[in-house]
Amino acid sequence: MRALLMTAVFVAIVAALDAARGGHWDQFAMLLLVAALVTAAILVQLRNRHAVRLRPDLLIWARRHAAQIDDEPELVVDRALAAYRARMLPDPGDLSDGT
């Protein structure tokens, strides 16, 4: 997601420079505003991330597994934690009220 947002900032800046070169100042201002908003979104995304410290062996596993499935290690860890949490919750069939 971060790469996509960074690409959007780059494209907006290049387009803004092109608009300035052509004298289209309204487009220039709009594109700079878009670049600023996307940059703010990147910063919010970075600030909202919570770091999880993994044991070295689990970190190695996450990196190897991510390489095998062509994914990011952070997403592998997120899915593994979600599966672990799901196993901790009771089954929906066990939640009957006893009637």
C-alpha positions in Angstrom: 0.0 0.0 0.0 2.8 2.4 0.9 4.5 1.8 -2.5 1.2 2.7 -4.3 0.9 5.9 -2.3 4.5 6.8 -2.9 3.9 6.3 -6.6 0.9 8.5 -6.5 2.9 11.3 -4.8 5.6 10.9 -7.5 3.1 11.1 -10.3 1.4 14.1 -8.8 4.7 16.0 -8.4 5.7 15.2 -12.0 2.3 16.3 -13.3 2.5 19.5 -11.2 5.9 20.3 -12.6 4.5 19.8 -16.1 1.5 22.0 -15.4 3.8 24.7 -14.0 6.0 24.5 -17.2 2.9 24.9 -19.3 1.6 27.8 -17.2 -1.5 26.0 -15.9 -1.4 27.3 -12.4 -4.7 26.0 -11.3 -3.7 22.5 -12.2 -0.3 23.0 -10.5 -2.0 24.0 -7.3 -4.4 21.2 -7.4 -1.7 18.6 -8.1 0.4 19.9 -5.2 -2.6 19.6 -3.0 -3.1 16.0 -4.1 0.6 15.3 -3.4 0.3 16.9 0.1 -2.8 14.9 0.9 -1.3 11.6 -0.2 1.9 12.4 1.7 -0.3 13.0 4.8 -2.0 9.6 4.2 1.5 7.9 4.1 2.5 9.6 7.4 -0.8 8.5 9.1 -0.3 5.0 7.9 3.3 4.9 9.2 2.2 6.3 12.5 -0.6 3.8 13.0 1.7 0.8 12.6 2.3 -1.2 15.7 5.6 -3.0 15.9 5.6 -6.6 17.0 9.0 -8.1 18.1 9.4 -11.6 16.9 11.8 -14.2 18.1 14.7 -14.6 15.6 13.6 -18.0 14.4 10.0 -16.8 13.8 11.3 -13.8 11.9 13.4 -16.1 9.7 10.4 -18.3 9.1 8.2 -15.3 8.2 10.8 -14.0 5.7 11.3 -17.4 4.1 7.5 -18.0 3.9 6.9 -14.6 2.4 9.6 -15.2 -0.2 8.0 -18.5 -1.1 4.5 -17.0 -1.6 5.8 -13.7 -3.0 4.3 -11.6 -0.2 5.5 -9.2 2.4 6.7 -10.6 5.8 4.5 -8.2 7.7 1.4 -9.6 5.9 2.5 -13.2 6.7 2.8 -12.3 10.4 -0.6 -10.4 10.3 -2.3 -13.5 8.9 -0.6 -15.9 11.3 -1.7 -13.7 14.3 -5.2 -13.5 12.9 -5.4 -17.3 12.6 -4.1 -17.7 16.1 -6.7 -15.3 17.5 -9.4 -17.1 15.6 -8.5 -20.4 17.2 -8.7 -18.7 20.7 -12.3 -17.6 20.1 -15.2 -20.1 20.8 -17.0 -21.8 18.0 -20.3 -20.2 17.0 -22.1 -23.5 17.9 -20.8 -23.3 21.4 -22.5 -19.9 22.0 -26.0 -21.3 22.5 -28.0 -19.9 25.4 -28.9 -23.4 26.7 -32.6 -23.4 25.6 
